[in-house]
């Protein structure tokens, strides 16, 4: 009788260990849930960035103000008759 009880306890411990730490166990499940949450947050940031870039594309295609602003900020271009002033702190 004691042998059966000891065997049952050992099997229960092994089962609990396997469920918690084995492949596909609770530890893997929690890690996967964390990874899914991180990926969803990254996807949301990238979707927002895509929306901003799409809006910028529309502005560049439809208006000259956005193109002019990009030329000034990225390329340092100025229009004839303008004076470029740079303040260095």
Phi and psi restraints in degrees (value plus and minus 20) as a CYANA .aco file:
   2 UNK   PHI     -84.5   -44.5
   2 UNK   PSI     -54.1   -14.1
   3 UNK   PHI     -83.5   -43.5
   3 UNK   PSI     -64.5   -24.5
   4 UNK   PHI     -84.0   -44.0
   4 UNK   PSI     -60.8   -20.8
   5 UNK   PHI     -84.4   -44.4
   5 UNK   PSI     -65.2   -25.2
   6 UNK   PHI     -84.0   -44.0
   6 UNK   PSI     -61.4   -21.4
   7 UNK   PHI     -84.4   -44.4
   7 UNK   PSI     -62.8   -22.8
   8 UNK   PHI     -81.8   -41.8
   8 UNK   PSI     -62.3   -22.3
   9 UNK   PHI     -85.7   -45.7
   9 UNK   PSI     -63.9   -23.9
  10 UNK   PHI     -82.8   -42.8
  10 UNK   PSI     -63.6   -23.6
  11 UNK   PHI     -83.8   -43.8
  11 UNK   PSI     -58.8   -18.8
  12 UNK   PHI     -84.6   -44.6
  12 UNK   PSI     -61.7   -21.7
  13 UNK   PHI     -84.6   -44.6
  13 UNK   PSI     -64.0   -24.0
  14 UNK   PHI     -82.6   -42.6
  14 UNK   PSI     -61.1   -21.1
  15 UNK   PHI     -83.8   -43.8
  15 UNK   PSI     -64.8   -24.8
  16 UNK   PHI     -83.4   -43.4
  16 UNK   PSI     -61.3   -21.3
  17 UNK   PHI     -83.3   -43.3
  17 UNK   PSI     -64.7   -24.7
  18 UNK   PHI     -83.8   -43.8
  18 UNK   PSI     -62.0   -22.0
  19 UNK   PHI     -85.4   -45.4
  19 UNK   PSI     -54.5   -14.5
  20 UNK   PHI    -103.3   -63.3
  20 UNK   PSI     -66.0   -26.0
  21 UNK   PHI    -135.7   -95.7
  21 UNK   PSI     -27.0    13.0
  22 UNK   PHI     -95.5   -55.5
  22 UNK   PSI     155.2   195.2
  23 UNK   PHI     -83.0   -43.0
  23 UNK   PSI     106.0   146.0
  24 UNK   PHI      59.7    99.7
  24 UNK   PSI      -6.3    33.7
  25 UNK   PHI    -103.8   -63.8
  25 UNK   PSI    -189.5  -149.5
  26 UNK   PHI     -82.8   -42.8
  26 UNK   PSI     -59.2   -19.2
  27 UNK   PHI     -82.4   -42.4
  27 UNK   PSI     -64.8   -24.8
  28 UNK   PHI     -83.3   -43.3
  28 UNK   PSI     -59.6   -19.6
  29 UNK   PHI     -81.8   -41.8
  29 UNK   PSI     -66.6   -26.6
  30 UNK   PHI     -84.8   -44.8
  30 UNK   PSI     -60.7   -20.7
  31 UNK   PHI     -84.4   -44.4
  31 UNK   PSI     -59.9   -19.9
  32 UNK   PHI     -87.3   -47.3
  32 UNK   PSI     -59.3   -19.3
  33 UNK   PHI     -80.9   -40.9
  33 UNK   PSI     -62.6   -22.6
  34 UNK   PHI     -83.2   -43.2
  34 UNK   PSI     -64.6   -24.6
  35 UNK   PHI     -82.4   -42.4
  35 UNK   PSI     -59.9   -19.9
  36 UNK   PHI     -84.1   -44.1
  36 UNK   PSI     -62.8   -22.8
  37 UNK   PHI     -82.8   -42.8
  37 UNK   PSI     -63.9   -23.9
  38 UNK   PHI     -82.9   -42.9
  38 UNK   PSI     -63.2   -23.2
  39 UNK   PHI     -86.0   -46.0
  39 UNK   PSI     -58.7   -18.7
  40 UNK   PHI     -84.6   -44.6
  40 UNK   PSI     -59.3   -19.3
  41 UNK   PHI     -85.4   -45.4
  41 UNK   PSI     -62.4   -22.4
  42 UNK   PHI     -84.1   -44.1
  42 UNK   PSI     -61.3   -21.3
  43 UNK   PHI     -81.0   -41.0
  43 UNK   PSI     -61.1   -21.1
  44 UNK   PHI     -84.4   -44.4
  44 UNK   PSI     -62.5   -22.5
  45 UNK   PHI     -82.2   -42.2
  45 UNK   PSI     -62.2   -22.2
  46 UNK   PHI     -88.2   -48.2
  46 UNK   PSI     -56.6   -16.6
  47 UNK   PHI     -83.2   -43.2
  47 UNK   PSI     -61.5   -21.5
  48 UNK   PHI     -83.7   -43.7
  48 UNK   PSI     -62.5   -22.5
  49 UNK   PHI     -83.6   -43.6
  49 UNK   PSI     -60.5   -20.5
  50 UNK   PHI     -81.7   -41.7
  50 UNK   PSI     -60.8   -20.8
  51 UNK   PHI     -82.2   -42.2
  51 UNK   PSI     -63.2   -23.2
  52 UNK   PHI     -83.5   -43.5
  52 UNK   PSI     -63.1   -23.1
  53 UNK   PHI     -86.2   -46.2
  53 UNK   PSI     -57.3   -17.3
  54 UNK   PHI     -83.6   -43.6
  54 UNK   PSI     -61.0   -21.0
  55 UNK   PHI     -84.3   -44.3
  55 UNK   PSI     -59.0   -19.0
  56 UNK   PHI     -86.7   -46.7
  56 UNK   PSI     -57.1   -17.1
  57 UNK   PHI     -82.0   -42.0
  57 UNK   PSI     -63.9   -23.9
  58 UNK   PHI     -81.9   -41.9
  58 UNK   PSI     -63.6   -23.6
  59 UNK   PHI     -81.8   -41.8
  59 UNK   PSI     -61.3   -21.3
  60 UNK   PHI     -88.6   -48.6
  60 UNK   PSI     -52.8   -12.8
  61 UNK   PHI     -96.7   -56.7
  61 UNK   PSI     -52.7   -12.7
  62 UNK   PHI    -119.1   -79.1
  62 UNK   PSI     -47.6    -7.6
  63 UNK   PHI    -148.4  -108.4
  63 UNK   PSI     137.7   177.7
  64 UNK   PHI    -110.3   -70.3
  64 UNK   PSI     -38.9     1.1
  65 UNK   PHI     -83.5   -43.5
  65 UNK   PSI     -62.4   -22.4
  66 UNK   PHI     -86.8   -46.8
  66 UNK   PSI     -59.5   -19.5
  67 UNK   PHI     -84.5   -44.5
  67 UNK   PSI     -63.4   -23.4
  68 UNK   PHI     -83.6   -43.6
  68 UNK   PSI     -62.1   -22.1
  69 UNK   PHI     -82.0   -42.0
  69 UNK   PSI     -63.8   -23.8
  70 UNK   PHI     -82.9   -42.9
  70 UNK   PSI     -61.7   -21.7
  71 UNK   PHI     -83.0   -43.0
  71 UNK   PSI     -58.6   -18.6
  72 UNK   PHI     -89.7   -49.7
  72 UNK   PSI     -68.3   -28.3
  73 UNK   PHI     -96.8   -56.8
  73 UNK   PSI     -61.9   -21.9
  74 UNK   PHI    -106.4   -66.4
  74 UNK   PSI     -57.2   -17.2
  75 UNK   PHI    -126.6   -86.6
  75 UNK   PSI     -30.7     9.3
  76 UNK   PHI      51.8    91.8
  76 UNK   PSI       5.3    45.3
  77 UNK   PHI     -99.0   -59.0
  77 UNK   PSI     129.7   169.7
  78 UNK   PHI    -151.6  -111.6
  78 UNK   PSI     138.7   178.7
  79 UNK   PHI    -105.3   -65.3
  79 UNK   PSI     138.0   178.0
  80 UNK   PHI     -78.6   -38.6
  80 UNK   PSI     114.5   154.5
  81 UNK   PHI      72.4   112.4
  81 UNK   PSI     -30.0    10.0
  82 UNK   PHI    -109.6   -69.6
  82 UNK   PSI     135.7   175.7
  83 UNK   PHI    -137.0   -97.0
  83 UNK   PSI     109.5   149.5
  84 UNK   PHI    -111.0   -71.0
  84 UNK   PSI     105.8   145.8
  85 UNK   PHI    -143.1  -103.1
  85 UNK   PSI     108.3   148.3
  86 UNK   PHI    -140.4  -100.4
  86 UNK   PSI     107.0   147.0
  87 UNK   PHI    -124.8   -84.8
  87 UNK   PSI     102.6   142.6
  88 UNK   PHI    -128.7   -88.7
  88 UNK   PSI     106.0   146.0
